[in-house]
């Protein structure tokens, strides 16, 4: 716990919690964990619950922060959130629920429902994963020192795409976001097929 940054004011922790909650919320959106009542995981947690759990695990030293391996403390906490969500997805309860789509009727009974539409194309999924790996390796190689470009890539992986949200999340002006996106696009054009 000695390596955790020493935040002395509640406002600092609240700011970190708010950012982490936004990050978790974007994950919830991508996973379809949103309904008329708000955002809920299959276990009933909302994004702030997941973000809080990541912080608590770090403070209680159940997730050990190593500043040498991950100098950015907030990036480490985003990894904690990813891990918690991954455990929810891989939990036996979620796998069972995922296998049988159902709905609760007005009488409180569970009915199985038929899914409509087409399944995701496995080839397209592989192509997208391959593209993310290529982009990740290019970023590591060419933009290791450019924190804004790396931050934009992390936000995109979390489902944050709007310029204003990127600027708020990365604490930079929207102009800096635009310039970083241009640098990234120019570099990607060199490596990726059109």
N, CA, C and O of each residue as an XYZ file, in Angstrom:
776
protein
N       0.809     -1.182      0.000
C       0.000      0.000      0.000
C       0.861      1.259      0.000
O       0.360      2.340     -0.307
N       2.110      1.147      0.328
C       2.984      2.313      0.373
C       3.149      2.956     -0.994
O       3.415      4.155     -1.083
N       2.994      2.171     -2.073
C       3.218      2.723     -3.397
C       1.983      3.417     -3.969
O       2.070      4.020     -5.039
N       0.845      3.351     -3.293
C      -0.356      4.050     -3.752
C      -0.137      5.542     -3.559
O       0.331      5.964     -2.501
N      -0.473      6.359     -4.580
C      -0.305      7.807     -4.414
C      -1.074      8.308     -3.192
O      -2.189      7.860     -2.922
N      -0.480      9.219     -2.475
C      -1.096      9.745     -1.250
C      -2.011     10.908     -1.610
O      -1.546     12.020     -1.860
N      -3.312     10.644     -1.635
C      -4.292     11.692     -1.874
C      -4.822     12.128     -0.523
O      -5.403     11.336      0.219
N      -4.616     13.384     -0.216
C      -4.975     13.869      1.117
C      -6.373     14.457      1.164
O      -6.967     14.545      2.239
N      -6.902     14.854      0.038
C      -8.214     15.497      0.029
C      -9.261     14.560     -0.565
O      -8.985     13.807     -1.499
N     -10.453     14.623     -0.010
C     -11.553     13.806     -0.515
C     -11.880     14.144     -1.958
O     -12.308     13.277     -2.720
N     -11.677     15.423     -2.344
C     -11.977     15.823     -3.715
C     -11.134     15.054     -4.719
O     -11.607     14.729     -5.808
N      -9.895     14.761     -4.363
C      -9.028     14.006     -5.267
C      -9.571     12.586     -5.469
O      -9.624     12.094     -6.597
N      -9.968     11.935     -4.385
C     -10.524     10.586     -4.504
C     -11.858     10.622     -5.247
O     -12.153      9.733     -6.045
N     -12.662     11.653     -4.982
C     -13.960     11.765     -5.650
C     -13.772     11.926     -7.157
O     -14.516     11.348     -7.949
N     -12.771     12.716     -7.545
C     -12.486     12.926     -8.968
C     -12.066     11.603     -9.626
O     -12.515     11.281    -10.726
N     -11.221     10.855     -8.955
C     -10.797      9.555     -9.476
C     -11.999      8.613     -9.576
O     -12.162      7.915    -10.577
N     -12.836      8.593     -8.544
C     -14.028      7.745     -8.556
C     -14.954      8.133     -9.699
O     -15.491      7.257    -10.376
N     -15.154      9.437     -9.930
C     -16.025      9.881    -11.018
C     -15.503      9.439    -12.373
O     -16.272      8.973    -13.213
N     -14.208      9.581    -12.592
C     -13.612      9.152    -13.867
C     -13.719      7.646    -14.049
O     -14.026      7.164    -15.139
N     -13.466      6.919    -12.990
C     -13.534      5.465    -13.043
C     -14.974      5.004    -13.277
O     -15.209      4.007    -13.960
N     -15.927      5.729    -12.712
C     -17.334      5.407    -12.916
C     -17.722      5.618    -14.377
O     -18.445      4.803    -14.949
N     -17.247      6.704    -14.984
C     -17.514      6.952    -16.403
C     -16.911      5.838    -17.245
O     -17.536      5.357    -18.190
N     -15.701      5.432    -16.902
C     -15.042      4.339    -17.624
C     -15.870      3.059    -17.522
O     -16.095      2.386    -18.527
N     -16.328      2.718    -16.309
C     -17.142      1.515    -16.113
C     -18.474      1.642    -16.840
O     -18.974      0.666    -17.400
N     -19.045      2.831    -16.834
C     -20.324      3.041    -17.508
C     -20.195      2.777    -19.005
O     -21.079      2.170    -19.611
N     -19.106      3.227    -19.594
C     -18.881      2.961    -21.029
C     -18.781      1.459    -21.295
O     -19.265      0.967    -22.315
N     -18.160      0.748    -20.384
C     -18.082     -0.713    -20.515
C     -19.486     -1.318    -20.444
O     -19.822     -2.215    -21.217
N     -20.299     -0.822    -19.513
C     -21.666     -1.317    -19.369
C     -22.443     -1.102    -20.666
O     -23.178     -1.985    -21.107
N     -22.276      0.080    -21.277
C     -22.979      0.379    -22.528
C     -22.581     -0.622    -23.599
O     -23.439     -1.155    -24.302
N     -21.290     -0.881    -23.728
C     -20.809     -1.815    -24.753
C     -21.298     -3.234    -24.498
O     -21.489     -4.001    -25.441
N     -21.500     -3.588    -23.239
C     -21.959     -4.930    -22.898
C     -23.485     -5.045    -22.902
O     -24.024     -6.137    -22.720
N     -24.179     -3.928    -23.109
C     -25.634     -3.953    -23.141
C     -26.259     -4.027    -21.758
O     -27.388     -4.497    -21.618
N     -25.556     -3.578    -20.748
C     -26.058     -3.628    -19.374
C     -26.759     -2.319    -19.021
O     -26.480     -1.715    -17.985
N     -27.653     -1.894    -19.875
C     -28.424     -0.678    -19.623
C     -29.880     -1.001    -19.880
O     -30.223     -1.629    -20.882
N     -30.741     -0.565    -18.959
C     -32.171     -0.732    -19.162
C     -32.870      0.547    -18.729
O     -32.219      1.556    -18.459
N     -34.192      0.504    -18.664
C     -34.943      1.725    -18.341
C     -34.618      2.257    -16.949
O     -34.783      3.450    -16.693
N     -34.163      1.397    -16.056
C     -33.835      1.818    -14.689
C     -32.409      2.325    -14.547
O     -32.031      2.791    -13.472
N     -31.623      2.247    -15.587
C     -30.233      2.702    -15.518
C     -29.269      1.597    -15.903
O     -29.611      0.693    -16.665
N     -28.071      1.680    -15.370
C     -27.013      0.729    -15.693
C     -26.929     -0.304    -14.583
O     -26.810      0.054    -13.412
N     -26.989     -1.579    -14.937
C     -26.881     -2.665    -13.956
C     -26.169     -3.844    -14.596
O     -26.465     -4.235    -15.724
N     -25.217     -4.405    -13.846
C     -24.573     -5.641    -14.288
C     -25.524     -6.794    -13.991
O     -26.505     -6.606    -13.272
N     -25.258     -7.971    -14.521
C     -26.110     -9.120    -14.206
C     -26.134     -9.436    -12.710
O     -27.055    -10.103    -12.239
N     -25.148     -8.971    -11.965
C     -25.107     -9.200    -10.516
C     -25.752     -8.051     -9.748
O     -25.735     -8.042     -8.517
N     -26.329     -7.071    -10.475
C     -27.029     -5.970     -9.828
C     -26.165     -4.779     -9.468
O     -26.652     -3.853     -8.820
N     -24.901     -4.766     -9.863
C     -24.012     -3.650     -9.542
C     -24.166     -2.546    -10.590
O     -24.416     -2.826    -11.762
N     -24.018     -1.303    -10.163
C     -23.993     -0.216    -11.133
C     -22.531      0.183    -11.372
O     -21.645     -0.302    -10.668
N     -22.260      1.063    -12.356
C     -20.869      1.425    -12.655
C     -20.100      1.980    -11.458
O     -18.906      1.715    -11.314
N     -20.774      2.751    -10.597
C     -20.067      3.309     -9.436
C     -19.688      2.202     -8.452
O     -18.647      2.283     -7.801
N     -20.526      1.169     -8.341
C     -20.180      0.040     -7.475
C     -18.896     -0.631     -7.955
O     -18.015     -0.949     -7.157
N     -18.802     -0.840     -9.260
C     -17.610     -1.483     -9.841
C     -16.386     -0.599     -9.627
O     -15.325     -1.086     -9.236
N     -16.533      0.713     -9.887
C     -15.408      1.641     -9.707
C     -14.962      1.674     -8.246
O     -13.767      1.655     -7.952
N     -15.926      1.723     -7.342
C     -15.600      1.747     -5.907
C     -14.893      0.470     -5.485
O     -13.940      0.496     -4.705
N     -15.376     -0.645     -6.013
C     -14.760     -1.929     -5.671
C     -13.300     -1.978     -6.125
O     -12.441     -2.490     -5.407
N     -13.022     -1.445     -7.317
C     -11.637     -1.398     -7.799
C     -10.741     -0.575     -6.886
O      -9.609     -0.968     -6.605
N     -11.245      0.566     -6.422
C     -10.465      1.421     -5.515
C     -10.263      0.726     -4.174
O      -9.158      0.727     -3.631
N     -11.331      0.131     -3.637
C     -11.239     -0.539     -2.330
C     -10.254     -1.702     -2.394
O      -9.448     -1.883     -1.482
N     -10.315     -2.490     -3.465
C      -9.384     -3.616     -3.598
C      -7.934     -3.126     -3.604
O      -7.047     -3.777     -3.051
N      -7.706     -1.976     -4.232
C      -6.350     -1.425     -4.280
C      -5.920     -0.926     -2.903
O      -4.802     -1.194     -2.463
N      -6.802     -0.205     -2.230
C      -6.468      0.326     -0.904
C      -6.244     -0.809      0.091
O      -5.349     -0.731      0.932
N      -7.062     -1.870     -0.003
C      -6.925     -3.009      0.911
C      -5.798     -3.949      0.494
O      -5.560     -4.970      1.139
N      -5.105     -3.598     -0.590
C      -3.950     -4.362     -1.066
C      -4.326     -5.739     -1.622
O      -3.483     -6.634     -1.688
N      -5.585     -5.907     -2.020
C      -5.964     -7.137     -2.716
C      -5.538     -7.055     -4.174
O      -5.315     -8.076     -4.824
N      -5.425     -5.822     -4.687
C      -4.811     -5.561     -5.981
C      -3.610     -4.684     -5.686
O      -3.769     -3.546     -5.246
N      -2.427     -5.189     -5.919
C      -1.201     -4.495     -5.515
C      -0.744     -3.567     -6.636
O      -0.465     -4.003     -7.753
N      -0.675     -2.290     -6.312
C      -0.209     -1.296     -7.270
C       1.310     -1.232     -7.256
O       1.931     -1.089     -6.203
N       1.897     -1.339     -8.443
C       3.342     -1.261     -8.594
C       3.629     -0.096     -9.538
O       3.373     -0.188    -10.739
N       4.155      0.989     -8.998
C       4.389      2.201     -9.778
C       5.406      1.996    -10.891
O       5.375      2.714    -11.890
N       6.308      1.031    -10.739
C       7.298      0.788    -11.785
C       6.668      0.097    -12.987
O       7.022      0.389    -14.130
N       5.742     -0.813    -12.737
C       5.080     -1.522    -13.840
C       4.025     -0.670    -14.516
O       3.826     -0.777    -15.726
N       3.345      0.176    -13.754
C       2.273      1.022    -14.290
C       2.353      2.391    -13.617
O       1.722      2.609    -12.583
N       3.119      3.310    -14.190
C       3.303      4.604    -13.544
C       2.012      5.422    -13.425
O       1.897      6.262    -12.533
N       1.047      5.188    -14.311
C      -0.213      5.924    -14.279
C      -1.191      5.192    -13.367
O      -1.712      4.137    -13.726
N      -1.439      5.758    -12.181
C      -2.303      5.124    -11.178
C      -3.725      4.936    -11.694
O      -4.355      3.915    -11.418
N      -4.239      5.917    -12.444
C      -5.602      5.801    -12.960
C      -5.713      4.699    -14.009
O      -6.747      4.037    -14.106
N      -4.670      4.502    -14.782
C      -4.672      3.399    -15.750
C      -4.702      2.063    -15.003
O      -5.381      1.126    -15.423
N      -3.973      1.984    -13.910
C      -3.994      0.778    -13.080
C      -5.411      0.509    -12.573
O      -5.880     -0.628    -12.600
N      -6.092      1.568    -12.109
C      -7.462      1.407    -11.606
C      -8.422      0.998    -12.726
O      -9.355      0.230    -12.490
N      -8.201      1.507    -13.945
C      -9.041      1.070    -15.079
C      -8.837     -0.419    -15.337
O      -9.778     -1.127    -15.697
N      -7.608     -0.889    -15.152
C      -7.345     -2.324    -15.273
C      -8.090     -3.127    -14.218
O      -8.560     -4.233    -14.483
N      -8.197     -2.553    -13.002
C      -8.976     -3.214    -11.936
C     -10.439     -3.322    -12.339
O     -11.065     -4.365    -12.145
N     -10.982     -2.251    -12.897
C     -12.383     -2.265    -13.351
C     -12.561     -3.309    -14.445
O     -13.527     -4.072    -14.427
N     -11.625     -3.347    -15.406
C     -11.698     -4.357    -16.473
C     -11.712     -5.763    -15.882
O     -12.471     -6.624    -16.328
N     -10.876     -5.985    -14.885
C     -10.780     -7.303    -14.258
C     -12.081     -7.678    -13.554
O     -12.550     -8.808    -13.680
N     -12.664     -6.737    -12.814
C     -13.914     -7.014    -12.098
C     -15.022     -7.347    -13.095
O     -15.771     -8.303    -12.894
N     -15.129     -6.563    -14.165
C     -16.161     -6.810    -15.179
C     -15.914     -8.143    -15.863
O     -16.859     -8.875    -16.155
N     -14.659     -8.465    -16.120
C     -14.320     -9.747    -16.733
C     -14.752    -10.915    -15.850
O     -15.251    -11.925    -16.346
N     -14.556    -10.770    -14.541
C     -14.976    -11.829    -13.618
C     -16.500    -11.995    -13.624
O     -17.005    -13.111    -13.509
N     -17.226    -10.885    -13.757
C     -18.685    -10.973    -13.847
C     -19.083    -11.730    -15.105
O     -19.946    -12.606    -15.062
N     -18.455    -11.391    -16.222
C     -18.782    -12.034    -17.497
C     -18.459    -13.521    -17.455
O     -19.206    -14.331    -18.002
N     -17.354    -13.888    -16.811
C     -16.937    -15.289    -16.780
C     -17.540    -16.085    -15.630
O     -17.266    -17.277    -15.489
N     -18.361    -15.432    -14.805
C     -18.960    -16.136    -13.673
C     -19.971    -17.173    -14.161
O     -20.630    -16.955    -15.178
N     -20.101    -18.294    -13.454
C     -21.052    -19.337    -13.874
C     -22.490    -18.829    -13.948
O     -23.242    -19.245    -14.830
N     -22.887    -17.931    -13.032
C     -24.252    -17.413    -13.057
C     -24.517    -16.650    -14.345
O     -25.585    -16.780    -14.945
N     -23.528    -15.842    -14.773
C     -23.701    -15.058    -15.994
C     -23.735    -15.965    -17.212
O     -24.525    -15.735    -18.127
N     -22.890    -16.995    -17.242
C     -22.867    -17.910    -18.380
C     -24.199    -18.627    -18.516
O     -24.690    -18.817    -19.628
N     -24.792    -19.030    -17.389
C     -26.099    -19.689    -17.440
C     -27.151    -18.730    -17.970
O     -27.964    -19.091    -18.821
N     -27.126    -17.513    -17.462
C     -28.107    -16.516    -17.870
C     -27.952    -16.169    -19.343
O     -28.932    -15.953    -20.056
N     -26.696    -16.120    -19.781
C     -26.406    -15.769    -21.163
C     -26.926    -16.836    -22.114
O     -27.355    -16.527    -23.225
N     -26.887    -18.103    -21.675
C     -27.306    -19.208    -22.534
C     -28.808    -19.273    -22.740
O     -29.258    -19.821    -23.746
N     -29.598    -18.733    -21.825
C     -31.044    -18.802    -21.924
C     -31.643    -17.413    -21.825
O     -31.893    -16.934    -20.719
N     -31.883    -16.746    -22.957
C     -32.511    -15.434    -22.865
C     -33.925    -15.571    -22.313
O     -34.693    -16.422    -22.760
N     -34.262    -14.732    -21.342
C     -35.580    -14.838    -20.727
C     -36.052    -13.461    -20.293
O     -35.291    -12.494    -20.255
N     -37.351    -13.409    -19.963
C     -37.964    -12.173    -19.508
C     -38.912    -12.520    -18.368
O     -39.504    -13.599    -18.347
N     -39.050    -11.599    -17.421
C     -39.976    -11.802    -16.313
C     -41.315    -11.169    -16.688
O     -41.372     -9.990    -17.036
N     -42.387    -11.948    -16.616
C     -43.713    -11.459    -16.980
C     -44.312    -10.655    -15.832
O     -43.728    -10.561    -14.753
N     -45.490    -10.077    -16.082
C     -46.187     -9.308    -15.046
C     -46.554    -10.171    -13.850
O     -46.671     -9.671    -12.732
N     -46.736    -11.461    -14.080
C     -47.080    -12.373    -12.993
C     -45.855    -12.816    -12.201
O     -45.984    -13.561    -11.230
N     -44.672    -12.367    -12.603
C     -43.456    -12.730    -11.891
C     -42.837    -14.034    -12.355
O     -41.921    -14.538    -11.704
N     -43.307    -14.597    -13.459
C     -42.773    -15.851    -13.992
C     -41.710    -15.547    -15.034
O     -41.758    -14.517    -15.706
N     -40.752    -16.453    -15.159
C     -39.690    -16.286    -16.150
C     -40.050    -17.059    -17.406
O     -40.365    -18.247    -17.349
N     -40.001    -16.374    -18.544
C     -40.275    -17.008    -19.828
C     -39.049    -16.873    -20.708
O     -38.416    -15.818    -20.741
N     -38.707    -17.944    -21.426
C     -37.611    -17.858    -22.385
C     -38.090    -17.093    -23.605
O     -39.246    -17.204    -24.014
N     -37.184    -16.317    -24.177
C     -37.540    -15.564    -25.374
C     -36.621    -15.968    -26.514
O     -35.487    -16.394    -26.296
N     -37.118    -15.830    -27.712
C     -36.337    -16.138    -28.903
C     -35.588    -14.883    -29.326
O     -36.182    -13.810    -29.426
N     -34.310    -15.008    -29.571
C     -33.549    -13.844    -30.029
C     -33.775    -13.650    -31.513
O     -33.854    -14.611    -32.278
N     -33.877    -12.395    -31.906
C     -34.084    -12.067    -33.304
C     -32.823    -11.434    -33.851
O     -31.972    -10.950    -33.105
N     -32.723    -11.446    -35.151
C     -31.553    -10.859    -35.776
C     -30.508    -11.921    -36.053
O     -30.726    -13.110    -35.819
N     -29.396    -11.482    -36.542
C     -28.361    -12.448    -36.891
C     -27.231    -12.402    -35.887
O     -27.001    -11.392    -35.222
N     -26.548    -13.495    -35.795
C     -25.408    -13.616    -34.879
C     -24.224    -12.822    -35.432
O     -24.153    -12.550    -36.631
N     -23.313    -12.462    -34.562
C     -22.102    -11.760    -34.992
C     -21.257    -12.691    -35.851
O     -21.101    -13.874    -35.548
N     -20.724    -12.138    -36.915
C     -19.910    -12.914    -37.845
C     -18.546    -13.198    -37.213
O     -17.807    -12.260    -36.912
N     -18.194    -14.485    -37.004
C     -16.904    -14.803    -36.371
C     -15.706    -14.231    -37.128
O     -14.720    -13.822    -36.514
N     -15.787    -14.201    -38.465
C     -14.688    -13.652    -39.253
C     -14.522    -12.160    -38.955
O     -13.399    -11.678    -38.807
N     -15.639    -11.430    -38.866
C     -15.578    -10.005    -38.571
C     -14.994     -9.756    -37.179
O     -14.219     -8.820    -36.982
N     -15.368    -10.591    -36.230
C     -14.832    -10.459    -34.866
C     -13.322    -10.646    -34.875
O     -12.603     -9.885    -34.227
N     -12.827    -11.655    -35.604
C     -11.375    -11.905    -35.691
C     -10.659    -10.738    -36.366
O      -9.577    -10.338    -35.937
N     -11.265    -10.193    -37.422
C     -10.653     -9.064    -38.126
C     -10.538     -7.861    -37.192
O      -9.506     -7.192    -37.158
N     -11.608     -7.589    -36.430
C     -11.593     -6.450    -35.507
C     -10.545     -6.638    -34.411
O      -9.836     -5.694    -34.062
N     -10.445     -7.858    -33.864
C      -9.438     -8.111    -32.821
C      -8.032     -7.935    -33.379
O      -7.159     -7.371    -32.718
N      -7.816     -8.425    -34.606
C      -6.512     -8.290    -35.246
C      -6.173     -6.816    -35.461
O      -5.031     -6.399    -35.264
N      -7.176     -6.029    -35.870
C      -6.961     -4.600    -36.096
C      -6.583     -3.901    -34.786
O      -5.679     -3.065    -34.774
N      -7.256     -4.232    -33.697
C      -6.948     -3.630    -32.395
C      -5.519     -3.979    -31.979
O      -4.808     -3.131    -31.439
N      -5.096     -5.209    -32.224
C      -3.728     -5.613    -31.880
C      -2.707     -4.833    -32.705
O      -1.687     -4.385    -32.180
N      -2.988     -4.671    -34.014
C      -2.076     -3.916    -34.873
C      -1.958     -2.471    -34.401
O      -0.857     -1.933    -34.275
N      -3.113     -1.850    -34.140
C      -3.108     -0.460    -33.679
C      -2.355     -0.352    -32.352
O      -1.573      0.577    -32.154
N      -2.593     -1.301    -31.445
C      -1.906     -1.296    -30.151
C      -0.402     -1.385    -30.303
O       0.331     -0.677    -29.612
N       0.074     -2.245    -31.199
C       1.523     -2.384    -31.376
C       2.127     -1.132    -32.019
O       3.243     -0.736    -31.682
N       1.388     -0.512    -32.944
C       1.870      0.731    -33.558
C       1.951      1.833    -32.504
O       2.912      2.600    -32.466
N       0.948      1.900    -31.665
C       0.951      2.906    -30.606
C       2.127      2.721    -29.664
O       2.814      3.684    -29.324
N       2.357      1.487    -29.242
C       3.478      1.215    -28.335
C       4.795      1.626    -28.966
O       5.673      2.174    -28.299
N       4.924      1.356    -30.254
C       6.180      1.618    -30.938
C       6.399      3.107    -31.215
O       7.501      3.621    -31.019
N       5.353      3.796    -31.668
C       5.531      5.165    -32.153
C       5.031      6.269    -31.226
O       5.406      7.430    -31.385
N       4.195      5.917    -30.270
C       3.600      6.957    -29.434
C       3.786      6.693    -27.946
O       2.962      7.120    -27.138
N       4.831      6.011    -27.581
C       5.045      5.663    -26.178
C       5.111      6.899    -25.284
O       4.696      6.845    -24.126
N       5.624      8.002    -25.802
C       5.772      9.224    -25.007
C       4.591     10.182    -25.151
O       4.506     11.172    -24.425
N       3.681      9.895    -26.082
C       2.545     10.789    -26.346
C       1.346     10.338    -25.513
O       0.562      9.497    -25.951
N       1.209     10.897    -24.320
C       0.167     10.464    -23.383
C      -1.242     10.742    -23.909
O      -2.179     10.013    -23.580
N      -1.398     11.775    -24.713
C      -2.731     12.095    -25.230
C      -3.181     11.031    -26.228
O      -4.321     10.571    -26.161
N      -2.313     10.634    -27.146
C      -2.671      9.602    -28.127
C      -2.954      8.284    -27.419
O      -3.937      7.614    -27.735
N      -2.117      7.908    -26.476
C      -2.341      6.676    -25.721
C      -3.662      6.772    -24.966
O      -4.418      5.803    -24.919
N      -3.944      7.922    -24.380
C      -5.196      8.131    -23.661
C      -6.409      8.018    -24.573
O      -7.422      7.436    -24.185
N      -6.315      8.573    -25.791
C      -7.414      8.478    -26.755
C      -7.665      7.018    -27.109
O      -8.816      6.587    -27.186
N      -6.608      6.263    -27.322
C      -6.760      4.847    -27.659
C      -7.430      4.089    -26.517
O      -8.316      3.268    -26.753
N      -7.014      4.360    -25.284
C      -7.623      3.708    -24.114
C      -9.101      4.072    -24.010
O      -9.942      3.219    -23.725
N      -9.408      5.347    -24.243
C     -10.807      5.782    -24.188
C     -11.632      5.098    -25.266
O     -12.762      4.682    -25.011
N     -11.083      4.979    -26.464
C     -11.806      4.319    -27.546
C     -12.072      2.851    -27.211
O     -13.145      2.326    -27.506
N     -11.094      2.198    -26.598
C     -11.318      0.809    -26.188
C     -12.428      0.725    -25.148
O     -13.110     -0.294    -25.046
N     -12.610      1.796    -24.376
C     -13.650      1.814    -23.343
C     -14.976      2.346    -23.874
O     -15.957      2.419    -23.134
N     -15.012      2.721    -25.164
C     -16.259      3.194    -25.745
C     -16.476      4.687    -25.623
O     -17.600      5.158    -25.797
N     -15.436      5.442    -25.329
C     -15.538      6.893    -25.232
C     -14.986      7.477    -26.531
O     -13.793      7.361    -26.814
N     -15.875      8.115    -27.329
C     -15.465      8.599    -28.642
C     -15.657     10.102    -28.827
O     -14.969     10.711    -29.647
N     -16.578     10.710    -28.083
C     -16.865     12.132    -28.286
C     -15.674     12.975    -27.871
O     -15.041     12.733    -26.843
N     -15.381     13.986    -28.708
C     -14.232     14.852    -28.452
C     -14.331     15.530    -27.097
O     -13.342     15.613    -26.369
N     -15.518     16.015    -26.753
C     -15.671     16.724    -25.482
C     -15.426     15.788    -24.301
O     -14.806     16.180    -23.312
N     -15.918     14.535    -24.407
C     -15.702     13.568    -23.330
C     -14.238     13.156    -23.252
O     -13.697     12.971    -22.161
N     -13.597     13.014    -24.413
C     -12.165     12.689    -24.423
C     -11.377     13.799    -23.738
O     -10.500     13.534    -22.916
N     -11.700     15.053    -24.086
C     -11.007     16.188    -23.480
C     -11.209     16.242    -21.975
O     -10.275     16.505    -21.218
N     -12.449     15.989    -21.548
C     -12.739     16.015    -20.107
C     -12.016     14.873    -19.393
O     -11.430     15.065    -18.328
N     -12.064     13.707    -19.981
C     -11.456     12.538    -19.354
C      -9.941     12.683    -19.271
O      -9.337     12.336    -18.255
N      -9.325     13.195    -20.339
C      -7.861     13.315    -20.379
C      -7.363     14.662    -19.839
O      -6.158     14.907    -19.775
N      -8.302     15.528    -19.454
C      -7.975     16.843    -18.901
C      -7.144     17.686    -19.852
O      -6.150     18.294    -19.454
N      -7.561     17.718    -21.116
C      -6.899     18.558    -22.106
C      -7.964     19.274    -22.926
O      -9.137     18.901    -22.901
N      -7.544     20.302    -23.650
C      -8.432     21.063    -24.511
C      -8.823     20.221    -25.724
O      -8.079     19.331    -26.135
N      -9.989     20.504    -26.290
C     -10.473     19.753    -27.453
C      -9.521     19.916    -28.635
O      -9.373     18.994    -29.438
N      -8.868     21.086    -28.754
C      -7.885     21.288    -29.833
C      -6.745     20.271    -29.734
O      -6.285     19.737    -30.743
N      -6.295     20.011    -28.491
C      -5.229     19.024    -28.306
C      -5.703     17.631    -28.709
O      -4.934     16.845    -29.262
N      -6.982     17.326    -28.429
C      -7.551     16.036    -28.849
C      -7.532     15.938    -30.364
O      -7.132     14.915    -30.921
N      -7.973     17.021    -31.045
C      -7.988     17.032    -32.513
C      -6.592     16.824    -33.085
O      -6.409     16.036    -34.013
N      -5.607     17.531    -32.532
C      -4.233     17.403    -33.026
C      -3.687     15.990    -32.792
O      -3.010     15.429    -33.653
N      -3.985     15.427    -31.628
C      -3.519     14.070    -31.340
C      -4.178     13.062    -32.278
O      -3.529     12.119    -32.730
N      -5.473     13.257    -32.574
C      -6.157     12.351    -33.501
C      -5.556     12.447    -34.904
O      -5.441     11.441    -35.602
N      -5.176     13.655    -35.313
C      -4.527     13.827    -36.619
C      -3.195     13.083    -36.653
O      -2.886     12.390    -37.623
N      -2.404     13.232    -35.578
C      -1.115     12.522    -35.523
C      -1.340     11.016    -35.619
O      -0.627     10.308    -36.331
N      -2.342     10.545    -34.889
C      -2.643      9.113    -34.882
C      -3.096      8.646    -36.260
O      -2.646      7.606    -36.739
N      -3.993      9.412    -36.908
C      -4.480      9.032    -38.245
C      -3.343      8.982    -39.260
O      -3.255      8.048    -40.058
N      -2.470      9.993    -39.226
C      -1.343     10.003    -40.174
C      -0.475      8.759    -40.012
O      -0.037      8.159    -40.994
N      -0.234      8.383    -38.764
C       0.603      7.215    -38.504
C      -0.107      5.934    -38.935
O       0.514      5.046    -39.520
N      -1.409      5.834    -38.647
C      -2.171      4.627    -38.999
C      -2.236      4.460    -40.521
O      -2.173      3.339    -41.025
N      -2.362      5.584    -41.258
C      -2.426      5.506    -42.715
C      -1.178      4.864    -43.303
O      -1.242      4.232    -44.357
N      -0.050      5.021    -42.632
C       1.197      4.424    -43.119
C       1.194      2.904    -43.000
O       1.800      2.215    -43.820
N       0.514      2.381    -41.984
C       0.627      0.964    -41.659
C      -0.583      0.123    -42.039
O      -0.439     -1.059    -42.352
N      -1.765      0.710    -42.017
C      -2.967     -0.084    -42.190
C      -3.478      0.011    -43.615
O      -3.375      1.068    -44.238
N      -4.038     -1.096    -44.153
C      -4.570     -1.056    -45.515
C      -5.810     -0.169    -45.577
O      -6.535     -0.014    -44.595
N      -6.028      0.392    -46.725
C      -7.184      1.310    -46.873
C      -8.420      0.519    -47.191
O      -9.496      1.094    -47.354
